[in-house]
Structures are given as C-alpha cells and as structure tokens.
Amino acid sequence: MNYCTNCGKEMDPAADVCLNCGKSRFSLRSTSSQPDTGGFGWGLLGFCIPVAGLILYLVWLNERPMTAKAVGTGALTSVILIMLFYFFLFIVALSF
C-alpha cells in the first residue's frame, strides 16, 4: 500500500488523488536548481539585517528549511546581541 504524503493515510496504489484529503499523489512543487544547504552567507544576511532575516525565515520555512534555519539563526543572534548591548549600556549608565 501507498501512503499519502500530505495526510499519511493509506491510499490505493492506482489512485492519483488521496480520498481522505484530496491532495494529488504527484507533487506539483517546483524543484529548485540550487540545493538547500543553509550557507553561511544567509546567516550573515540575517545577522546584519534581522528584519530581512525574519521575513526570509518565514517565507522559506517549508520550502527551504535549512536555509530558513540559517537566516533565522543569524537574525536571532543579532537581536540577542543587540539586547545584551543595550542591557549593559543601561547598567553602565546607572553606575554613573
């Protein structure tokens, strides 16, 4: 037996459409010519421009998960470092 890639239910091997969810057995997702490797450059982009990193993370979450993780990690790291900088700046300002 075959299983639906969308809902996981059993489906007839001869069927082209899942009777449970109605999804086609054949994936219509376009295949990218570039592999999803994550790359340091995307992480650096997310670090330098955190808003762009967040947007790209949300856009690529399902389509390119490794690249989305890299850009999201860069954006999150940048935001955490900025928050720490302002926290220490606040502490130094209180000490004077």
MDTraj code that builds the backbone (N, CA, C; nanometers):
import mdtraj as md
import numpy as np

residues = "MET ASN TYR CYS THR ASN CYS GLY LYS GLU MET ASP PRO ALA ALA ASP VAL CYS LEU ASN CYS GLY LYS SER ARG PHE SER LEU ARG SER THR SER SER GLN PRO ASP THR GLY GLY PHE GLY TRP GLY LEU LEU GLY PHE CYS ILE PRO VAL ALA GLY LEU ILE LEU TYR LEU VAL TRP LEU ASN GLU ARG PRO MET THR ALA LYS ALA VAL GLY THR GLY ALA LEU THR SER VAL ILE LEU ILE MET LEU PHE TYR PHE PHE LEU PHE ILE VAL ALA LEU SER PHE".split()
xyz = np.array([
    [0.0830, -0.1189, 0.0000],
    [0.0000, 0.0000, 0.0000],
    [0.0874, 0.1251, 0.0000],
    [0.0342, 0.2271, -0.0546],
    [0.0996, 0.3572, -0.0549],
    [0.0341, 0.4452, 0.0498],
    [0.1087, 0.5444, 0.0958],
    [0.0571, 0.6391, 0.1938],
    [0.0639, 0.7794, 0.1356],
    [-0.0356, 0.8590, 0.1699],
    [-0.0422, 0.9974, 0.1234],
    [0.0697, 1.0775, 0.1882],
    [0.1389, 1.1567, 0.1070],
    [0.2475, 1.2393, 0.1608],
    [0.1945, 1.3604, 0.2353],
    [0.0674, 1.3930, 0.2190],
    [0.0085, 1.5089, 0.2856],
    [-0.0529, 1.4721, 0.4208],
    [-0.1399, 1.3692, 0.4238],
    [-0.2095, 1.3364, 0.5481],
    [-0.1622, 1.2066, 0.6125],
    [-0.0895, 1.1223, 0.5391],
    [-0.0347, 0.9997, 0.5950],
    [-0.1277, 0.8799, 0.5913],
    [-0.2475, 0.8954, 0.5405],
    [-0.3424, 0.7838, 0.5327],
    [-0.3067, 0.6911, 0.4174],
    [-0.3510, 0.5642, 0.4310],
    [-0.3287, 0.4679, 0.3225],
    [-0.4094, 0.5094, 0.2016],
    [-0.3510, 0.4863, 0.0840],
    [-0.4241, 0.5138, -0.0391],
    [-0.3956, 0.4052, -0.1408],
    [-0.4882, 0.3857, -0.2294],
    [-0.4768, 0.2843, -0.3327],
    [-0.3589, 0.3175, -0.4232],
    [-0.2735, 0.2191, -0.4549],
    [-0.1573, 0.2476, -0.5403],
    [-0.1943, 0.3005, -0.6782],
    [-0.3143, 0.2673, -0.7253],
    [-0.3559, 0.3129, -0.8579],
    [-0.4187, 0.4521, -0.8539],
    [-0.4504, 0.5023, -0.7352],
    [-0.5179, 0.6311, -0.7232],
    [-0.4199, 0.7457, -0.7445],
    [-0.4681, 0.8482, -0.8111],
    [-0.3871, 0.9677, -0.8336],
    [-0.4139, 1.0750, -0.7289],
    [-0.5263, 1.0618, -0.6573],
    [-0.5664, 1.1607, -0.5580],
    [-0.6006, 1.0876, -0.4285],
    [-0.5607, 1.1411, -0.3158],
    [-0.5941, 1.0843, -0.1857],
    [-0.7429, 1.1062, -0.1592],
    [-0.8134, 1.0005, -0.1226],
    [-0.9562, 1.0125, -0.0951],
    [-0.9835, 1.0808, 0.0386],
    [-0.8849, 1.0829, 0.1268],
    [-0.9031, 1.1447, 0.2577],
    [-0.8883, 1.2975, 0.2522],
    [-0.7805, 1.3465, 0.1907],
    [-0.7555, 1.4915, 0.1915],
    [-0.7699, 1.5568, 0.0547],
    [-0.7744, 1.4776, -0.0522],
    [-0.7918, 1.5333, -0.1864],
    [-0.6646, 1.5820, -0.2523],
    [-0.5509, 1.5606, -0.1873],
    [-0.4228, 1.6052, -0.2405],
    [-0.3761, 1.5094, -0.3504],
    [-0.3156, 1.5639, -0.4547],
    [-0.2628, 1.4832, -0.5632],
    [-0.1441, 1.4008, -0.5149],
    [-0.1337, 1.2788, -0.5644],
    [-0.0220, 1.1929, -0.5263],
    [0.1080, 1.2459, -0.5836],
    [0.0989, 1.3138, -0.6937],
    [0.2175, 1.3672, -0.7607],
    [0.2428, 1.5082, -0.7105],
    [0.3634, 1.5317, -0.6679],
    [0.3986, 1.6618, -0.6135],
    [0.4079, 1.7643, -0.7250],
    [0.3391, 1.8753, -0.7051],
    [0.3444, 1.9836, -0.8027],
    [0.4434, 2.0906, -0.7611],
    [0.5136, 2.0668, -0.6518],
    [0.6122, 2.1629, -0.6021],
    [0.7258, 2.1741, -0.7013],
    [0.7613, 2.2960, -0.7311],
    [0.8718, 2.3171, -0.8243],
    [1.0026, 2.2806, -0.7553],
    [1.0865, 2.2129, -0.8283],
    [1.2156, 2.1758, -0.7717],
    [1.3160, 2.2849, -0.8030],
    [1.3865, 2.3267, -0.7028],
    [1.4851, 2.4321, -0.7183],
    [1.6130, 2.3740, -0.7774],
    [1.6776, 2.4512, -0.8624],
    [1.8022, 2.4038, -0.9212],
    [1.9170, 2.4133, -0.8216],
    [1.9000, 2.4937, -0.7166],
    [2.0026, 2.5083, -0.6145],
    [1.9674, 2.4214, -0.4945],
    [2.0637, 2.3473, -0.4431],
    [2.0345, 2.2637, -0.3264],
    [2.0154, 2.3486, -0.1999],
    [1.9382, 2.2956, -0.1070],
    [1.9124, 2.3642, 0.0188],
    [2.0220, 2.3266, 0.1180],
    [2.1299, 2.4076, 0.1220],
    [2.2439, 2.3752, 0.2066],
    [2.2547, 2.4640, 0.3294],
    [2.1807, 2.5692, 0.3351],
    [2.1869, 2.6571, 0.4527],
    [2.2814, 2.7730, 0.4344],
    [2.4036, 2.7512, 0.4084],
    [2.5004, 2.8543, 0.3754],
    [2.5263, 2.9609, 0.4804],
    [2.6525, 2.9951, 0.4969],
    [2.6963, 3.0983, 0.5900],
    [2.6486, 3.2364, 0.5466],
    [2.6413, 3.2588, 0.4165],
    [2.6018, 3.3900, 0.3642],
    [2.4614, 3.4296, 0.4069],
    [2.3694, 3.3336, 0.4079],
    [2.2325, 3.3641, 0.4504],
    [2.2285, 3.3958, 0.5994],
    [2.3082, 3.3253, 0.6781],
    [2.3163, 3.3553, 0.8204],
    [2.3727, 3.4934, 0.8453],
    [2.4729, 3.5303, 0.7668],
    [2.5321, 3.6633, 0.7779],
    [2.4321, 3.7715, 0.7389],
    [2.3532, 3.7455, 0.6353],
    [2.2495, 3.8407, 0.5957],
    [2.1480, 3.8584, 0.7081],
    [2.1048, 3.7468, 0.7686],
    [2.0112, 3.7556, 0.8793],
    [2.0698, 3.8293, 0.9982],
    [2.2005, 3.8139, 1.0204],
    [2.2671, 3.8833, 1.1309],
    [2.2748, 4.0330, 1.1047],
    [2.3103, 4.0718, 0.9830],
    [2.3272, 4.2142, 0.9502],
    [2.1933, 4.2864, 0.9366],
    [2.0930, 4.2179, 0.8865],
    [1.9610, 4.2778, 0.8670],
    [1.8579, 4.1840, 0.9290],
    [1.8344, 4.1934, 1.0599],
    [1.7466, 4.0984, 1.1288],
    [1.6030, 4.0954, 1.0770],
    [1.5508, 4.2089, 1.0339],
    [1.4133, 4.2109, 0.9827],
    [1.4041, 4.1294, 0.8540],
    [1.5024, 4.1457, 0.7671],
    [1.5046, 4.0658, 0.6438],
    [1.5223, 3.9181, 0.6769],
    [1.6034, 3.8881, 0.7790],
    [1.6223, 3.7507, 0.8210],
    [1.4934, 3.6870, 0.8696],
    [1.4154, 3.7614, 0.9459],
    [1.2878, 3.7104, 0.9942],
    [1.1913, 3.6862, 0.8793],
    [1.1856, 3.7800, 0.7864],
    [1.0950, 3.7651, 0.6723],
    [1.1356, 3.6449, 0.5880],
    [1.2644, 3.6311, 0.5583],
    [1.3100, 3.5168, 0.4797],
    [1.2875, 3.3855, 0.5535],
    [1.3055, 3.3870, 0.6855],
    [1.2790, 3.2662, 0.7637],
    [1.1334, 3.2220, 0.7462],
    [1.0411, 3.3152, 0.7584],
    [0.9001, 3.2816, 0.7465],
    [0.8626, 3.2377, 0.6051],
    [0.9251, 3.2981, 0.5042],
    [0.8940, 3.2627, 0.3655],
    [0.9496, 3.1253, 0.3300],
    [1.0701, 3.0954, 0.3749],
    [1.1373, 2.9713, 0.3352],
    [1.1183, 2.8559, 0.4325],
    [1.0397, 2.8710, 0.5373],
    [1.0285, 2.7702, 0.6414],
    [0.9920, 2.6321, 0.5865],
    [0.8975, 2.6234, 0.4963],
    [0.8565, 2.4945, 0.4410],
    [0.9298, 2.4587, 0.3128],
    [0.9650, 2.5599, 0.2348],
    [1.0253, 2.5360, 0.1037],
    [1.1742, 2.5027, 0.1120],
    [1.2485, 2.5757, 0.1939],
    [1.3935, 2.5571, 0.2088],
    [1.4287, 2.5604, 0.3572],
    [1.4031, 2.4517, 0.4304],
    [1.4172, 2.4559, 0.5763],
    [1.5587, 2.4809, 0.6271],
    [1.6606, 2.4298, 0.5618],
    [1.7978, 2.4505, 0.6105],
    [1.8412, 2.5956, 0.5921],
    [1.8055, 2.6543, 0.4793],
    [1.8380, 2.7943, 0.4549],
    [1.7576, 2.8835, 0.5488],
    [1.6315, 2.8479, 0.5721],
    [1.5485, 2.9243, 0.6655],
    [1.6087, 2.9199, 0.8054],
    [1.6599, 2.8041, 0.8455],
    [1.7213, 2.7928, 0.9779],
    [1.8457, 2.8801, 0.9875],
    [1.9274, 2.8831, 0.8826],
    [2.0492, 2.9640, 0.8835],
    [2.0172, 3.1122, 0.8946],
    [1.9248, 3.1601, 0.8140],
    [1.8922, 3.3031, 0.8153],
    [1.8195, 3.3394, 0.9450],
    [1.7358, 3.2502, 0.9960],
    [1.6667, 3.2752, 1.1224],
    [1.7624, 3.2768, 1.2404],
    [1.8603, 3.1869, 1.2401],
    [1.9603, 3.1836, 1.3465],
    [2.0441, 3.3112, 1.3459],
    [2.0809, 3.3580, 1.2275],
    [2.1559, 3.4837, 1.2176],
    [2.0760, 3.6006, 1.2716],
    [1.9471, 3.6070, 1.2379],
    [1.8628, 3.7171, 1.2853],
    [1.8436, 3.7096, 1.4361],
    [1.8215, 3.5906, 1.4884],
    [1.8021, 3.5746, 1.6324],
    [1.9285, 3.6101, 1.7098],
    [2.0428, 3.5683, 1.6590],
    [2.1700, 3.6023, 1.7229],
    [2.1907, 3.7533, 1.7267],
    [2.1595, 3.8195, 1.6176],
    [2.1743, 3.9643, 1.6115],
    [2.0841, 4.0336, 1.7127],
    [1.9599, 3.9900, 1.7215],
    [1.8660, 4.0527, 1.8153],
    [1.9112, 4.0308, 1.9592],
    [1.9578, 3.9107, 1.9917],
    [2.0055, 3.8830, 2.1278],
    [2.1268, 3.9690, 2.1619],
    [2.2210, 3.9819, 2.0690],
    [2.3394, 4.0642, 2.0949],
    [2.3038, 4.2116, 2.1109],
    [2.2088, 4.2594, 2.0330],
    [2.1652, 4.3994, 2.0463],
    [2.1000, 4.4213, 2.1829],
    [2.0172, 4.3248, 2.2255],
    [1.9527, 4.3368, 2.3567],
    [2.0565, 4.3351, 2.4695],
    [2.1577, 4.2501, 2.4592],
    [2.2638, 4.2463, 2.5599],
    [2.3426, 4.3766, 2.5627],
    [2.3704, 4.4321, 2.4460],
    [2.4417, 4.5595, 2.4377],
    [2.3649, 4.6693, 2.5107],
    [2.2345, 4.6796, 2.4831],
    [2.1551, 4.7822, 2.5493],
    [2.1410, 4.7565, 2.6987],
    [2.1361, 4.6310, 2.7401],
    [2.1296, 4.5981, 2.8825],
    [2.2562, 4.6446, 2.9531],
    [2.3719, 4.6122, 2.8969],
    [2.4978, 4.6554, 2.9587],
    [2.5145, 4.8068, 2.9522],
    [2.4682, 4.8687, 2.8467],
    [2.4716, 5.0144, 2.8374],
    [2.3855, 5.0767, 2.9470],
    [2.2708, 5.0180, 2.9740],
    [2.1824, 5.0652, 3.0809],
    [2.2506, 5.0492, 3.2183],
    [2.3151, 4.9364, 3.2389],
    [2.3851, 4.9117, 3.3661],
    [2.4981, 5.0132, 3.3863],
    [2.5725, 5.0405, 3.2820],
    [2.6832, 5.1375, 3.2910],
    [2.6280, 5.2771, 3.3177],
    [2.5180, 5.3107, 3.2537],
    [2.4573, 5.4434, 3.2740],
    [2.4073, 5.4596, 3.4165],
    [2.3576, 5.3522, 3.4782],
    [2.3104, 5.3598, 3.6169],
    [2.4245, 5.3742, 3.7164],
    [2.5417, 5.3266, 3.6799],
    [2.6541, 5.3326, 3.7727],
    [2.7164, 5.4716, 3.7834],
    [2.6853, 5.5607, 3.6907],
    [2.7411, 5.6964, 3.6967],
    [2.6486, 5.7919, 3.7622],
])
top = md.Topology()
chain = top.add_chain()
for i, resn in enumerate(residues, 1):
    res = top.add_residue(resn, chain, resSeq=i)
    for name in ("N", "CA", "C"):
        top.add_atom(name, md.element.get_by_symbol(name[0]), res)
traj = md.Trajectory(xyz[None], top)
